[in-house]
């Protein structure tokens, strides 16, 4: 099993940047594909970005491609989401997730509690 905890959310102005961190417990972090989903108020949860177990492969939703960067450090049991050029449509609760196999629909075995990102002037 793995436990996940997000940090780094908050209020940011349009055009600004934030870096989300997902800290994982346990010694098997490297055996999980990991990534981020988000859910905006009144909307369905959506895929944001994912990274392979080794960190060698990444994939992004079209809405964040070129603005967000996902990365991980298996030795530190940590994953990050660097978010640049934020706009109001990025306002959401962001959750990190992990599983042996990544599922873009969100059927993942392990989840963090989520953290709020608000983009507003």
C-alpha positions, 0 to 999 in steps of 0.5 A: 500500500501507499499513502499520498498527501498533497501540499502546495496549493493556494490562491494565485493570480492569473498568469502565476505559478504554483508547484504541487507536491505529492508525498508518498509513504512506504518503500514501494513508490517506484512500483506505482504509476502516479499522476494528478486529477482535478475537479472544478466546482460543479464539474466532473473529475478530469485527468491532468497529468501522469508519469510512469514508474521510472519517470521516463514517460509523461502524458498531459491533458490537452488543456494543460500541455505546455503549461504544466510539468509533472516529475517524480523522485522515487528515492524521495517518494515524491511527485510534483506538478509545476503549474505555470500560466495559470488561469481561472479554468485551472481552479479546482481541487487537485488530487494525486493518485497511484496504481500499478497501472495508470487509468485515465478514467480515474479508477485508481487504487490510491488517492490523496485527500486533495488540495485546493488551487484557486486562480483569481485576481 
